[in-house]
């Protein structure tokens, strides 16, 4: 047996179908075109988020409160977002410097020492960029 929510949805869908179709009983062979869809009727492809649904169903006297909340949220983001972005990018910069330092010690430093000692082979210098 379906739960109350499913039954409610089915009743609403049935009412919606009845609103958007024209049925003519006993018509004498004439074809009846369906009524044009109402602009206020959602289609099955419309996606409505919970937030949009809550805002659309808010009582009119709550609208000024919602506007004030939106404004306060916007101000808070203007204040907090730059600091949060800097914190994340500083962490990434530190990680990048650490990785480059590790790679330089592992790969570049031995090559530089070999070059200074004169032990680097000729094929290495011929294939390096810029030569």
C-alpha positions in Angstrom: 0.0 0.0 0.0 1.3 3.5 -0.9 2.1 5.9 1.9 0.2 9.2 2.3 2.9 11.2 0.5 2.6 9.0 -2.6 -1.1 9.2 -2.6 -1.0 13.0 -2.3 1.5 13.3 -5.2 -0.8 11.1 -7.3 -3.9 13.2 -6.5 -2.0 16.3 -7.4 -0.7 14.8 -10.7 -4.2 13.7 -11.6 -5.6 17.2 -10.9 -2.8 18.7 -13.0 -3.6 16.3 -15.9 -7.3 17.2 -15.7 -6.4 21.0 -15.8 -4.3 20.7 -18.9 -6.5 18.4 -21.1 -9.9 19.0 -22.6 -12.2 16.0 -22.7 -15.3 16.1 -24.8 -17.7 13.2 -24.2 -19.9 12.1 -27.1 -18.4 14.5 -29.7 -19.5 13.7 -33.2 -16.2 12.8 -34.8 -14.6 16.2 -34.2 -11.1 16.2 -32.9 -10.5 18.4 -30.0 -7.1 19.9 -29.5 -5.7 19.9 -26.0 -5.8 23.2 -24.2 -2.5 25.1 -24.4 -0.4 24.5 -21.4 -0.7 27.1 -18.6 2.5 29.0 -17.9 2.2 28.4 -14.2 2.2 24.6 -14.6 5.6 23.0 -14.1 6.7 20.4 -16.6 8.2 17.1 -15.5 11.6 18.4 -16.8 11.6 21.4 -14.4 13.8 21.0 -11.4 12.9 22.9 -8.4 15.3 22.9 -5.5 14.1 22.8 -1.9 15.3 26.4 -1.4 13.4 27.6 -4.4 10.3 25.9 -3.2 10.6 27.3 0.3 11.1 30.8 -1.1 8.2 30.5 -3.5 5.9 29.4 -0.7 7.0 32.0 1.8 4.2 34.2 3.0 4.3 37.9 1.7 5.1 39.3 5.2 8.2 37.1 5.3 9.6 38.5 2.0 11.2 41.5 3.7 12.9 39.1 6.2 14.1 36.9 3.4 15.5 40.0 1.6 17.3 41.1 4.8 18.7 37.6 5.2 20.0 37.5 1.6 21.6 40.9 2.2 23.3 39.8 5.4 24.5 36.6 3.7 25.9 38.6 0.9 27.8 41.0 3.2 29.1 38.0 5.2 30.4 36.4 2.0 32.1 39.6 1.0 33.9 39.7 4.3 34.7 36.1 4.8 35.3 34.7 1.3 38.6 36.5 0.5 40.1 35.3 3.8 39.0 31.7 3.2 40.4 31.8 -0.4 43.7 33.2 0.9 43.9 30.4 3.5 43.4 27.7 0.9 45.8 29.2 -1.7 48.5 29.7 1.0 48.2 26.0 1.8 48.5 25.1 -1.8 51.5 27.4 -2.3 53.2 25.8 0.7 52.5 22.3 -0.7 53.8 23.3 -4.2 57.0 24.8 -2.8 57.5 21.6 -0.7 57.0 19.4 -3.7 59.3 21.5 -6.0 62.0 21.5 -3.3 61.8 17.7 -3.0 62.0 17.2 -6.7 64.9 19.7 -7.0 66.8 17.8 -4.3 66.1 14.4 -5.9 66.5 15.2 -9.6 68.1 18.7 -10.2 70.8 18.7 -7.5 72.5 15.5 -8.7 72.5 16.9 -12.3 73.9 20.2 -11.2 76.7 18.5 -9.1 77.5 16.2 -12.0 77.7 19.3 -14.3 80.1 21.1 -11.9 82.3 18.1 -11.6 82.4 17.7 -15.3 81.1 14.1 -15.1 77.9 14.8 -17.0 77.9 12.9 -20.3 77.8 14.7 -23.6 74.4 13.3 -24.6 72.7 14.9 -21.6 74.0 18.3 -22.6 73.0 17.8 -26.2 69.4 16.9 -25.3 68.8 19.6 -22.8 66.5 22.5 -23.8 68.3 25.5 -25.1 71.3 23.6 -26.5 
